[in-house]
Amino acid sequence: MNKFYLIGKLSPEYVKGYMSNPDQDRAAIVGSAAEKAGGKLHSLEFVRGDFDMIATAEGDYESMLAMKVTALQSGMLNELIILDTKFDMVSTVKKAVEASGTYKKT
């Protein structure tokens, strides 16, 4: 299982629903959807800045993509970015070093 960070922007519909029921456990709803998609939600936090929420979850990429599609089609989010932590940075940099030897600016 991979660890993922999900960063999203809330939609006006989400804000309207939240205002009508501010005590509703949003993490439980998102967690249930994550499980149905094959993932597991570890945290859901609201943040200030360019984005409105950040979550940590685990699963495979397809499960995270299913969560994204579900969130976007529901109208609750306007944007959701999936950040995947499972890759080998050393191997990636070595490949970049190899590739950069053949790349020339024109």
Backbone torsions as a table, in degrees:
resi	resn	phi	psi	omega
1	MET	NA	133.5	177.4
2	ASN	-90.2	154.2	171.6
3	LYS	-96.8	137.4	-179.6
4	PHE	-130.8	150.9	167.9
5	TYR	-112.4	133.9	178.9
6	LEU	-118.8	125.8	-176.6
7	ILE	-122.3	126.1	-174.0
8	GLY	-136.4	163.4	174.3
9	LYS	-113.6	125.5	-179.3
10	LEU	-71.5	148.5	176.5
11	SER	-90.9	162.3	174.3
12	PRO	-58.3	-33.5	178.3
13	GLU	-63.8	-39.4	178.4
14	TYR	-63.0	-47.5	-178.9
15	VAL	-60.7	-42.1	178.8
16	LYS	-61.6	-45.5	178.2
17	GLY	-64.3	-40.0	179.2
18	TYR	-63.6	-41.7	179.9
19	MET	-66.3	-30.3	179.6
20	SER	-79.0	-18.7	179.6
21	ASN	-150.7	71.5	-174.6
22	PRO	-67.6	-17.3	-178.5
23	ASP	-89.2	-3.9	-179.4
24	GLN	-64.8	138.1	-178.9
25	ASP	-79.1	93.1	-177.6
26	ARG	-65.1	-36.9	-179.6
27	ALA	-62.6	-36.9	179.0
28	ALA	-65.1	-39.6	179.4
29	ILE	-66.2	-47.5	180.0
30	VAL	-65.6	-39.9	178.8
31	GLY	-61.3	-40.9	178.1
32	SER	-63.8	-43.6	177.8
33	ALA	-63.6	-40.1	179.2
34	ALA	-61.1	-43.9	179.3
35	GLU	-63.7	-41.3	178.8
36	LYS	-65.1	-27.9	178.7
37	ALA	-86.0	-4.4	178.6
38	GLY	98.1	10.5	179.9
39	GLY	-115.3	-173.0	177.9
40	LYS	-141.7	125.6	177.8
41	LEU	-84.6	129.7	176.3
42	HIS	-100.8	-36.2	179.0
43	SER	-155.9	152.6	174.4
44	LEU	-139.6	119.9	-178.0
45	GLU	-132.3	145.0	174.5
46	PHE	-93.0	139.4	-176.0
47	VAL	-130.7	161.5	175.3
48	ARG	-102.7	146.5	178.8
49	GLY	133.5	-150.2	-178.2
50	ASP	-69.8	-22.7	178.9
51	PHE	-120.5	162.8	-174.1
52	ASP	-105.2	-25.0	-177.4
53	MET	-145.8	153.6	172.8
54	ILE	-138.2	139.1	179.5
55	ALA	-131.7	152.7	169.0
56	THR	-114.5	138.6	-178.1
57	ALA	-148.1	166.8	173.6
58	GLU	-134.7	153.3	-178.5
59	GLY	156.3	-161.4	174.2
60	ASP	-99.7	169.0	-175.4
61	TYR	-61.5	-38.1	-179.6
62	GLU	-61.4	-37.8	177.5
63	SER	-65.7	-40.4	178.8
64	MET	-67.6	-39.2	177.8
65	LEU	-65.7	-37.2	175.9
66	ALA	-63.1	-39.1	176.8
67	MET	-63.6	-40.7	179.6
68	LYS	-62.9	-47.9	179.9
69	VAL	-60.1	-43.3	179.4
70	THR	-61.5	-47.0	-178.4
71	ALA	-65.0	-41.7	-178.7
72	LEU	-70.7	-41.8	-178.8
73	GLN	-70.2	-23.5	178.6
74	SER	-72.9	-18.8	-177.6
75	GLY	84.8	3.6	-177.2
76	MET	-81.1	-24.6	177.9
77	LEU	-125.0	145.9	174.2
78	ASN	-92.3	-23.0	-178.5
79	GLU	-155.8	143.9	175.2
80	LEU	-145.2	121.0	179.5
81	ILE	-103.7	133.5	178.4
82	ILE	-105.1	121.7	176.3
83	LEU	-110.5	119.1	-175.9
84	ASP	-98.3	132.6	-178.8
85	THR	-99.8	-3.4	-174.3
86	LYS	-96.6	90.1	171.6
87	PHE	-159.3	160.8	-178.0
88	ASP	-98.6	106.1	-176.4
89	MET	-65.8	-39.3	179.6
90	VAL	-61.1	-47.6	178.6
91	SER	-61.8	-39.9	179.5
92	THR	-62.2	-45.4	-179.7
93	VAL	-66.6	-39.9	177.6
94	LYS	-60.7	-40.8	177.2
95	LYS	-65.6	-38.4	178.3
96	ALA	-65.4	-40.0	177.4
97	VAL	-61.1	-45.1	179.6
98	GLU	-62.6	-45.4	-178.4
99	ALA	-68.8	-34.4	-176.6
100	SER	-68.3	-19.8	176.7
101	GLY	-68.6	-20.8	-177.9
102	THR	-106.5	-10.0	-176.2
103	TYR	-91.1	128.0	178.6
104	LYS	-124.7	137.1	174.8
105	LYS	-69.6	141.9	178.8
106	THR	-114.6	NA	NA
